Amino acid sequence: MLILGIDPGTAVTGYGVVRADPRPTLVECGVIRTKAETPLPERLREISEGVRELLTRHRPDVMAVEAVFYARNVRTTIVLGHTRGVILLAGAEAGIPIHEYPPADIKKAVAGTGAATKTQVQFMLTKLLRLTRAPEPNDAADGVAAALTCALRAPLARALAARPVASGIGARKGR
């Protein structure tokens, strides 16, 4: 399974492509940069085009996107929502499943605690993906972490999906 992880940002959108089977490996990571002086609609177009190019080049099976967090600045939160919107639209138009993970869930999946620092997450990325150094810049590492979260959760999700669920009359609870 090939996973495209995205860390949305209006100035810098980080991404990572991780192959999940049999053991997670990093395929590529990087960033999509926009200029602060460029009007927001143009920046959103550039981000959308960058994500579409990644989707076309890698043909991932799934996309993992960091969920919105609440910034102290309301404007920042709203603009981040716009950015996530064009990213989610690109994935939906490509017809691939999209998983969204809150930042704390990504940190917990990769580093074992939702309160992990960026340094701790980057250290664990190097260990889990057998890298000589952490992905750079930080935004790219965050995209890789989103993809790795999806890769680490995929076996559990497949196991749960394959498990028959008892329902209907006479079904016993707890089975």
ROVEXDO-308573 format. One record per residue (C-alpha): z, x, y. Coordinates in steps of 0.5 Angstrom, whole numbers, plus 500, padded with zeros to 3 digits. Layout:
% residues N
ZXY
...
% end
This chain:
% residues 175
500500500
498503507
502501513
501501520
508502524
508500532
513502537
511497543
511500550
507499556
506506558
507509551
506505545
507509538
504509532
505511525
501510518
505511512
502510505
508507501
506508494
508511489
513515494
512514502
508519505
506520513
498519514
498520521
502518527
501519535
501515541
497510546
498512553
496508559
497510566
503507571
498506576
493502572
494494573
498491567
492487565
488493564
493497560
494491556
487491554
487499553
493498548
489492544
483497544
487502541
491498536
484495534
481502533
487504528
486498524
479499523
480506522
486506517
485499514
492498513
495493508
500491513
503492520
510493522
512492529
519493532
521487535
523485542
530488545
533485551
532491556
537491562
531490567
528483566
521485568
521490563
523485558
517481560
512486560
514489553
513482551
506482554
505488550
508486543
503480544
497484544
499488539
501482534
494478536
490485534
494485527
493477526
486477528
485483523
488478518
494483515
501481514
505483520
513484519
517485525
524489525
529489530
531496532
538496529
534494522
529500523
535505524
539502518
533502514
532509515
538513517
543508514
546505520
544501525
547505531
544511529
541516534
534518535
536525533
539522527
533517525
528523526
532528522
532522516
524521517
523529516
527528509
525522507
517523508
518531506
516533513
517540516
519537523
520530526
514526528
513527536
513525541
519520540
515514541
510516535
517517531
519510532
512508530
513512523
520509523
518502523
512503518
517507513
522501514
517496511
515501506
523502504
523494504
517493500
519494493
525489494
521484497
516484491
522484486
524478490
518474490
516475483
523472481
523465479
527460483
530454480
529448484
529441483
533436479
538439474
537446477
544450477
546454483
547461483
542463478
% end
